[in-house]
Amino acid sequence: MSQKSYPNLSKLPEFPFPVHLSAGTEECAQKIAERFERAYGFLRTALAFEAQICILVLAPEQRDGQTRNWPNGCALRRILKRSAF
């Protein structure tokens, strides 16, 4: 997977996968990345497979522009809207 640049987003550096985020979503992004890191570690061990992933945590005003051409972006957007983070 090629590493895409997101010039309008910040990045959380402490994770083994890219985590890009909008301003104002820092706490939510941290929680999502920590939760994903635990799940990813478990699945990587259980399946003996290491997927290349990138997490985007977007503010509402940036969602459509960043995920317009991503089928999974729409599903992720719906999940995050209902999330209790």
C-alpha positions as a Markdown table, in Angstrom:
| # | Residue | x | y | z |
|---|---|---|---|---|
| 1 | Met | 0.0 | 0.0 | 0.0 |
| 2 | Ser | 1.4 | 3.3 | -0.9 |
| 3 | Gln | 1.6 | 6.0 | 1.8 |
| 4 | Lys | -0.8 | 8.8 | 0.7 |
| 5 | Ser | -0.1 | 12.3 | 1.9 |
| 6 | Tyr | -2.8 | 14.2 | 3.8 |
| 7 | Pro | -1.5 | 17.8 | 4.0 |
| 8 | Asn | -4.6 | 19.1 | 5.8 |
| 9 | Leu | -4.4 | 16.5 | 8.6 |
| 10 | Ser | -2.1 | 16.0 | 11.6 |
| 11 | Lys | -0.5 | 12.7 | 12.4 |
| 12 | Leu | -0.2 | 10.7 | 15.6 |
| 13 | Pro | 3.4 | 9.4 | 15.6 |
| 14 | Glu | 3.3 | 6.7 | 18.3 |
| 15 | Phe | 1.5 | 4.0 | 16.4 |
| 16 | Pro | 3.0 | 1.3 | 14.1 |
| 17 | Phe | 0.5 | 2.3 | 11.4 |
| 18 | Pro | -0.3 | 5.8 | 10.0 |
| 19 | Val | -3.0 | 7.7 | 12.0 |
| 20 | His | -4.1 | 11.0 | 10.4 |
| 21 | Leu | -6.5 | 13.3 | 12.1 |
| 22 | Ser | -8.4 | 16.5 | 11.7 |
| 23 | Ala | -7.9 | 19.4 | 14.2 |
| 24 | Gly | -10.2 | 18.9 | 17.2 |
| 25 | Thr | -10.3 | 15.1 | 16.9 |
| 26 | Glu | -7.2 | 14.3 | 18.9 |
| 27 | Glu | -8.8 | 12.6 | 21.9 |
| 28 | Cys | -11.1 | 10.5 | 19.6 |
| 29 | Ala | -8.2 | 9.6 | 17.3 |
| 30 | Gln | -6.0 | 8.5 | 20.2 |
| 31 | Lys | -8.8 | 6.2 | 21.5 |
| 32 | Ile | -9.6 | 4.7 | 18.1 |
| 33 | Ala | -5.9 | 4.1 | 17.4 |
| 34 | Glu | -5.3 | 2.5 | 20.8 |
| 35 | Arg | -8.3 | 0.2 | 20.4 |
| 36 | Phe | -7.3 | -0.7 | 16.8 |
| 37 | Glu | -3.7 | -1.4 | 17.8 |
| 38 | Arg | -4.9 | -4.0 | 20.3 |
| 39 | Ala | -7.3 | -5.6 | 17.8 |
| 40 | Tyr | -4.7 | -5.5 | 15.1 |
| 41 | Gly | -2.1 | -7.2 | 17.3 |
| 42 | Phe | -4.5 | -10.0 | 18.1 |
| 43 | Leu | -5.6 | -10.5 | 14.5 |
| 44 | Arg | -2.0 | -10.3 | 13.2 |
| 45 | Thr | -1.0 | -13.1 | 15.6 |
| 46 | Ala | -4.2 | -15.2 | 15.1 |
| 47 | Leu | -4.2 | -15.0 | 11.4 |
| 48 | Ala | -0.4 | -14.8 | 10.8 |
| 49 | Phe | -1.1 | -11.9 | 8.4 |
| 50 | Glu | 0.0 | -8.3 | 8.6 |
| 51 | Ala | -2.3 | -5.9 | 6.7 |
| 52 | Gln | -1.1 | -2.5 | 5.7 |
| 53 | Ile | -3.6 | 0.0 | 7.0 |
| 54 | Cys | -4.1 | 3.7 | 7.5 |
| 55 | Ile | -6.6 | 5.3 | 9.9 |
| 56 | Leu | -8.2 | 8.7 | 9.2 |
| 57 | Val | -10.2 | 10.4 | 11.9 |
| 58 | Leu | -11.9 | 13.3 | 10.3 |
| 59 | Ala | -14.0 | 16.2 | 11.5 |
| 60 | Pro | -17.5 | 16.4 | 9.9 |
| 61 | Glu | -16.5 | 19.2 | 7.6 |
| 62 | Gln | -13.6 | 17.2 | 6.1 |
| 63 | Arg | -15.3 | 13.8 | 5.7 |
| 64 | Asp | -16.8 | 14.1 | 2.3 |
| 65 | Gly | -13.7 | 15.6 | 0.7 |
| 66 | Gln | -11.4 | 12.9 | 2.0 |
| 67 | Thr | -13.6 | 9.8 | 1.6 |
| 68 | Arg | -15.6 | 10.6 | -1.5 |
| 69 | Asn | -14.1 | 7.9 | -3.6 |
| 70 | Trp | -13.7 | 5.3 | -0.9 |
| 71 | Pro | -16.5 | 2.7 | -0.5 |
| 72 | Asn | -15.3 | 1.8 | 2.9 |
| 73 | Gly | -15.0 | 5.4 | 3.9 |
| 74 | Cys | -18.7 | 5.7 | 3.9 |
| 75 | Ala | -19.2 | 2.7 | 6.1 |
| 76 | Leu | -16.5 | 3.9 | 8.5 |
| 77 | Arg | -18.1 | 7.4 | 8.6 |
| 78 | Arg | -21.4 | 5.9 | 9.7 |
| 79 | Ile | -19.8 | 3.7 | 12.4 |
| 80 | Leu | -17.8 | 6.7 | 13.8 |
| 81 | Lys | -20.9 | 8.9 | 14.0 |
| 82 | Arg | -22.6 | 6.3 | 16.2 |
| 83 | Ser | -19.5 | 5.7 | 18.3 |
| 84 | Ala | -19.4 | 6.6 | 22.0 |
| 85 | Phe | -15.9 | 8.0 | 21.8 |
